[in-house]
Structure formats: C-alpha cells, structure tokens
C-alpha cells in the first residue's frame, strides 16, 4: 500500500494595508514585543530571586488573567501563546548551547522596531483568507493581498511580517508531495566561487555575485544612515532604505537558488554534493565571497526539493576531491592552479570539473563496490573521459 508523503510549504504574499491598518498592525507587533520582554523579565527575576526556572506552561497559564485585567493589547489569545513559545524556544536553545560547550548567548530583550512578526497558530482563529481575495486579521480588518500564485494544500498557520517597511503574509500549508517521473541521470556537483557550481559533465553555473554588484549602493546607504541624527525621522527613512537595499540582494540570491535547485532536481535523479562545513568557510579569508554565494541556502532548497520530487541527494567527504584524479592517483594543486592534468591517465580538464567528477566517483566507490573488489564506476569514468578530452589508458 502506497503511503502519501505530506510536505510542508510556506507561501509568501505581499500585503497592502491602509494607513489605519498599518497603525493597527504596528500596535499588535508592539504589544507582542511588550509581552515577550515581560515574560523574559519574569523568567530572569524568578531565577535570581527564588532560583526557580519558569517554563512555557507556567507563563501561559497566566495569560487568561492578564487578558481579563486588560493588561495586554494583543487581541488573539493563541497569538499571545505563540509569543511565549518563541521565548521558550530561545531558552531551550540557550541551554542546549551550554550543554554543547558553545557560546551560550542569553536571550535578549527586543525593541519594538526589531520585533517584526506575529503568528496565528490555528488557521481561521484570528486570520483567514476571504472569498474576495483579502486576508482578514483580527483587530485589523480585511487587508488587500496580492495572490500571485494559487495556494496548494491545507493552510495551517498564518504569519504576518514587516520587512523593510512592507508587509507580507506567510501561509504555512501541508500538501501532498509531487514526485517527478523517474530519472536515471546522475551528476556530481562541485560548489565554488569562480563558478557557482560545476557539474560532472562539465557544465558551469555562473556565480551571479549579487552582493558584490550591490556593494557600492549598500555602502552609500550605510553612510547615509551613519550621518543622520539618532532618533530623527530622516534616520528612520535612511534605515528603511538600507533595509530595502539588503532585502533586494537577499531576494535576488533566494530567487537564484530556487531556480538552480529546481533545474537540477528536474534534470537528475541522483545528485551528489560535498558535505561542506560552510560555517567554517564563512569565517575564513574568503568569508565575503562565501556568504555572497549563499551555499547554505542553496543546499537547503536543493534538499527539500529533491525530497519532494522523489530524487536522491547524497553527500560525500569533501577532503581531497580537488587533490586527487578520478583515476584514484594523487594530483596536488595550489588554490591558484585552475587546470587539472593527470600524467597517469591523461585527463586534462578544468579543476572544478575534475572535482565534480571525483565527487560522483566517490559516491560510486562507497555505495557500489562489487564483491570481487572492483568498482563499476571505473568503467563509467573511462567511457566518460573520452567526452572530456582525456586519454584514458
């Protein structure tokens, strides 16, 4: 019996609230922020004065009396509970980091200008899409929504978020996975900085370098903020312009990652990539370029798209993939050497191409070794080398 695979997705839509609705939304965010800070203060005081650690249930049980006394302006009760869940999640993450020996990072108080979203955990209770295409928010009214694509599946939660002066609705849905037709095509994927990615067939995906292109514009926007007086309206406008400039780069990078990951999932049934420690790479001498490439976001999108489409995405050990030939012989190279040539087998291709081929070969070597010790990928590699311009022996 086939079991249906249920996947979770988020649909993001732009909201166009009126001036009065914008004020109401800002008020709701400010009340949520006030509740968050009050709950954080209560936890700190309880531990300092009585040595007691409060949890979500301890604080959620007080909400009914607080709302009855009129001390909370957050209209929806479940929305208020979600604020307390956020704080509880922050504390759990804090204690987890302590156990792992990492830098703890105690939960901090939030300013109203930095508390940008509220969530309605149950669809229909506080937030609901209407037949006229608008989104009804409790205490705010019917807000115009630009539904640029149809919604798939069953809506579970609604989150209203403020981003650089604009408003968006995030609809979390559960829907059935849409598997693609089976494919026997496979590829190795080598992520890089000169080219964003190189496939084992030699195809190179250009690195768009969105941050580098926008760096001059971002620098001017940042300088504009620094020259404005703190607390002034001109500074607020400058901050909003800076936020929008960064949001534009972020959206460009996300759009690129979505399109490339979708293309790879549609073309290949098996995708093999390196298990990179991107956090470490993003802290090195190439930090700006690594962060601009957005590898983590790309891999995350590729992972969930492959799972939904019924594709296989595997990771291999990245050590030595650029210092070894696909024939198995060592081929040490410095970072400045961008061409791969093997004197043993005669393979002569760009460095990233050879690395992508080696990544695919590593998967075959690990997963499909015959009982007699032979590796089926050796035959496949030799037949492919002819297309790459090499001279296999």
N, C-alpha and C positions, 0 to 999 in steps of 0.2 A: 504494500500500500504506500503510495507516494505521500510524503508529508509536505505541506506547504511551508515555504520559507517566508517568514514575515520580516521585513526590514523597516527600519525607522528612518524617516527623512524629515528635513526642515525646508519649508517653502517660505521664502522671504519676499514680502511685498511692501511697496512704498505706501505710506500713509500721507494724506493731505488734510490735516486738521485745520479748522478755522482758528482765528485768533483766540476766541474764548475757549475752544477745545484745547489749544496748546497750553493755555494757562492752567486748565484743569489737569492735563497730563503732567505738567511740571509740578503741580501741587501733590499729585499722587506719588511721584518719584521722591519728592522732598519728605513726605510722610513715611514712605518705605525706608528712606535713609535714616530718618529720626528713630524709627523702630529698631533698625539694625544697630545703630550706635547705642541705644538704650539697653538692648539685650547684651551687647558686648560689655558695657559698663557694669551691668548686673553680674555677669559671669566673673569679671575681674574683682569686683567688691566681695562677692561670695567666697572666692578663694582666698583673698587677702585677709578678710576679717574672720571667717569661720573655717577656712581650709576645706570648703565644700566645692565640688565641681558640679556645675549645673549641666543638664543635657537638654535636648530639644523638647522632650515631654514636659520637663519642669517648667519651661518657659511658655510652651504652647498652651498649657492648662490655665495660664493667667490671662490669655487673650480675651476670653469671654467677659471677664470682669473689667478689663481695661476698656474694651469697646463699649460696654454698658455705661461706664462712667464718662464716656465722651472724651477720653484722653488720646484717642487715635483717630486720625482723619483718613486712614486707608480704608476705603469703603468695603471692599470684598474681603471676607474672612479668610478664604483659602489663599488669597494673595498675601495676606499677612503671615499665614503659616509658612508660605514659601520663603519669605524673608528670613524667618527663623531657621529654616532648613539650610539656607545659604550660610548663615553664621555657624551652624552646627557642622556643616561640611568643611568650613575653613578651620575649625578647631580640630576636627579629625585629621585633616591633612597636616596640621601643625604637630600633633602628637606622633603621627606616622614619620615625619621627618626627624623628630627627636630619636625615635627608636632606631632609625637607619643611620644615625650619626651625621645627618646632613645639617646645614644651616637652618634652624627652625623657622624663623620668620613668623613672629607672633601676629595674630590677626589685628589689623589696624582700624581705627575709626575712619569713616568715609565722609567726605564733604558732599554736599548736595549737588555740586557741579560734576562730581565723578561717580555718582550713583545713577546709572543710565537706563535701567530696565526693571520691569516688574513682570511677573509670570502668573498666569491664571492656570493652575494645575488641572482643572477639570473643564473641558470644553462645554460651553453653554452656561456655566456658572460664572458670570462676570464678563465674559467675552464670547461673541457669537457672530458668524457671518450671516448676513440677511439676504433675502432674495433679490433685493435691489442692488446687490454688489457691495454694500457698505459693511463695515465692521462696527458692531455695537459694543462699546466698552462701558461697564457700569460706572456711573458717576460722571461720565464724559459725554456720552451720546453716540450718535451714528457718525462714523468717520469715513470719509471718502477713501477708497482703497483701489489701487491700480493692480488688477489681477491680470498680469501679463502672460500667465500660463495657467492651465487648469490644475486643480488640486487632485492628487491621486490618494486613494486610501481613506482611512478614518482619522479625523482630527482628534488629537488627544489633549494637547496643551496649546496655549496662545501666549506669546511673549511680546510685549510692546517695548521697543527700544529706541533711544535717542542717540543718533550718531551725527556728530558734527553739525548740529542744528537741524537735522532732518529726522523724520520719524519713520519707523519700519515695524511691520508685524511679522513675527516668525511663527509659523504654524507647524507644530510637530505632529507628524502623521505616521500611522502604521499601514503598510501596504504589502501586497504580495511581490516577491522578487520576480523580475522579468529576465529569465535566462535567455541568453543568446544561443543561436544554433551552434552545435559542437564544432570545434576547430582543432586541427592537428598542427597548426602553425605554432612555432615557439621562437623565443628570442631571449638574448641576454641584454641587459640594459646597464650601461655604464654612465653614471651621473658625473658631470664635470662642470668646469667654469668657462672654459673656452667655448665649448658647445654644451648646451644644457644637458643633453643626453645623446649617447651614441648607441645604436642597435648593433647586434652581432652580424647583420647583413651589410653593415657599413653606412646605413642611413644616419645622418646627423640632424638633430633637432636644435635649431638656433637658440642661443641664450638671449632673451629679449633685454635683460638688464634694465628693468623699469626704474629702479631706484637711482641708478647712475644717470639715466636720462633726465630724471626729475630733480636731481640733486641741487642744481643751481636755483630752481624755483623754490625748493624747500629751504634752502639757505636764506634766500631773501625773505621768505615768510617767517622764518625763525628770528631773523634780525629785526623784522618789524614788530614782533611780539616783545623782544627784549628792550626796544626803545619806547614802549608805551608805559604809562604810569600804572602801577598795580592798582586794581580796583576800579579803573576807569572803563567807560563804555567802549572807548577806542581799543583798549587792550582786549576786551571780550570779543570784539569784532576780529581783531588780529588773530586771536587764539582760534576762533571758528574757521578763519581762512586757512590757518596752518593745519587744523584737523582735517579739513576737506582735501587739502593737498596730499596729506598722508593717506587718507581714505581712497583717493583716486589711485595711488600706487598700489595699495593693498588690493583693491578691486581688480586692477589690471593683472596682478600676479595670480589672484584666485581664478580669474577667467581663463588665463593661460593654462594653469594646472588642470582645471576641469576639462578643457578641450583636448589637451595632450593625453591625459589619462583615459578619457573616453575613446580616443582614437586607438590607443594601444589595446584596450580591452576588446574593441570590436575586431581588431586585426589578428590577435594572437590568443590561442587557447592556453598557452603556458608562458609566463613572464618570470624571468629570473633576475633578481637585483642583488646588490651588495647590502649586507647588514651593517650599514654605516653608523658610527657614533657621531651623529650630526651635532649634538650639543658640544662635544669637544672640539669639533672642527670650527664651530661658530664662535669659539673663544680664542682661536689662534690668530696667526698673522694675516690670514685671508678671511677674517670674520665678516667684513663688509660685503665681500663678493659672495660668500656662502649664504649669508642672510638674504641678500638680494635674489639669489637663485630660488630660495624657498623650497628646498628639498623636502623638509619635513611635511609641509602642507601637501606637496605633490604626492609623496608616498602614502599619506593618509587617504587622499582621494583615490589613488590607484588601488589601494587595499579594499576599500568598501565597494568601489565599482566592480572590481574583479569578483568579489564575493557575491554580489547581487547578480552578476551576469553568468555565474557558474564557471568562471575562469579560475586558473590556478596561479597564484602568486607566491613565489618561493624566494627565500633569502639565503645567500651563501656567505662564507667567511671572506671579507674583503682583503685579507692580508696576502700580499704578493701577486695580486691579479695584474698589476702593471709591471711586475718584475719577473714575469715568467711567460714563456711562449706557450701556445696552445699544444705544442708537441710535448710539453712537460719539462723542457730544458730551461734552466735559469737564464734570464735576459735582463740584467740590471740596467736601469736607466735613471738619470737625474730628472728633476722636475722640468728642466728646460728642454730636454730631448723629447720632441713631439712625434718622432717616427720610430716604428718598431721594425727591426730587421733581425732575423734569426739565421745564423750561419749553419745551423744543423738542418733545418727543414727548408730554408729559403723563403720563409714567409716575410713579406715586405708590405706593411700596411701602416696607416696612422696609429699612433699609440693608443688612443681611446678605442679604436676599432678592435685592436688586438685584445684590449682589456675586456670589452664586451663579449668577444668570442671566448675568452678564458672563463668568464663568469658562467656562460652557458655550459662550457665543458665541465666546470666544477660540479654543476648540478648532475650531469650525466655520470660523472665519476663517483659521486656519493650515492646516487639513487639507483643506478642500473648497471652494477658490476656483475658479470656472469660468474657462475660457479667456478669456471676454469681460470678466473683472474683477468680475463680480457674485458676491455671496456668497449661497448658498442659505439661510444661517441668518437672513438678513434677513426672508424670508417667514415662516419658522417663528417668529421673535421677534414679529412683528406679530400673528400669529394667537394667540400665547400671551398677549400683553399684555391682550387682552380678558378673559381669565380672572383677570388680576391686578388689574383695576380701573383700568388705564391707558386713555389715549385716544390711540391711535396716529394719526398723520397720514398 
